[in-house]
Amino acid sequence: MAEENTQPNLEATMGLIINGGNAKGFAFEAIRAAKKGDFEEAHKKLEEADKALNEAHNSQTDMLTKEAQGDPQPVTLLTVHSQDHLMNAITFRDLAGEMVDLYERLDKVEKAK
């Protein structure tokens, strides 16, 4: 009988936390840049957020793949926390993209006056 895995995949879990946090930070920087009218920088930061989210998804996929291959992944407070980071980062990135678009539209309206 195989021994049950009781330890979380710390590498993948920390990948979610770190990359999710980085993505949220880049998204926040994008909003700040757009607010200042620096739309080139804002879009660059959104791209960086997307790259960090991609890395986070890779970590998540690692855990899901192991689970699908019959290696049950234990659910600990740390793994729940990591999923929370990822979901918040995705939501914040989506909102940041909308805010950058809004600041760009406002800027065009102001310049048209």
C-alpha positions, 0 to 999 in steps of 0.5 A, a space after each residue: 500500500 502506497 504511503 499517503 502524501 501529507 505534505 503540500 507541494 511547497 515549490 508549486 504553492 510558493 510559486 502561486 503566492 509569489 507570482 500571484 503577488 507579483 502579478 497584482 503588484 505589476 497591475 497596480 503599477 499599471 494603474 498608477 502609470 495610466 493615472 499619470 498618463 504614461 500609457 506605454 508604461 501602463 501596458 508594459 506593466 500589464 504585460 508583466 502582470 500577464 507573464 507573472 500570472 502565466 508562471 502562477 498558472 504553471 505552478 497550479 498546473 503542476 499541482 493539478 497534473 499530479 492530482 490527475 496522475 493519482 498523486 493526491 495533493 493535500 489541501 493545507 491552509 498554505 495551499 488555500 492561501 496560494 489559491 486565494 492569491 492567484 484568484 485575487 491577482 487574476 481579478 485585480 489584473 482584469 480590473 487594472 486592464 479596464 482602468 488603464 483603458 478608462 484612463 486612456 479614454 479620459 485622456 483622449 477626451 481631455 486632449 480633444 477639448 
